[in-house]
Amino acid sequence: MKIKTGDLTGAQLDWAVAICEGLINGDDLDIGFMKEGGYSPSTVWAQGGPIIQSERITLDVIDCGETWIAQDYWKEFPEVEDSTPLIAAMRCYVGSKLGDEIEVPEEIEPARELANKVFGFKGAQA
């Protein structure tokens, strides 16, 4: 299914980041995008932070701290907003690499649920 980059959330966003990082290819629908403990750069600073730094994504906050804005000025991708800095930054990263809209397999969410069962992963940890 086609999803706007600015609407990606959860496992779909993390899957798209894994594509950008070269951790998986577009056809890999198994739990390969999950690493030991889970791959969740949209919620884990230890995973998303290095991407923000290496890609030089800028972050700013507006609305009295309620909204974060991320932008990659070098690639001229439009700024992305979210209530968390990591989600905004990862959406910006995916958009700058893959464009405004991407094809995301519907199986992604169930793959995350299966990985949670297999690895006993209870959700992203900061």
Buried (B, 14 or more C-beta within 10 A) or exposed (E): EEBEBBEBBBBBBBBBBBBBBEBBEEEBBEBBBBBEBBBBBBBBEEBBBEBBEEBEBBBEEEEEEEBBBBBBEEBEBEBBBBEEBBBBBBBBBBBBBBEEEBEBBEEBBEBBEBBBEEBEBEEBEE
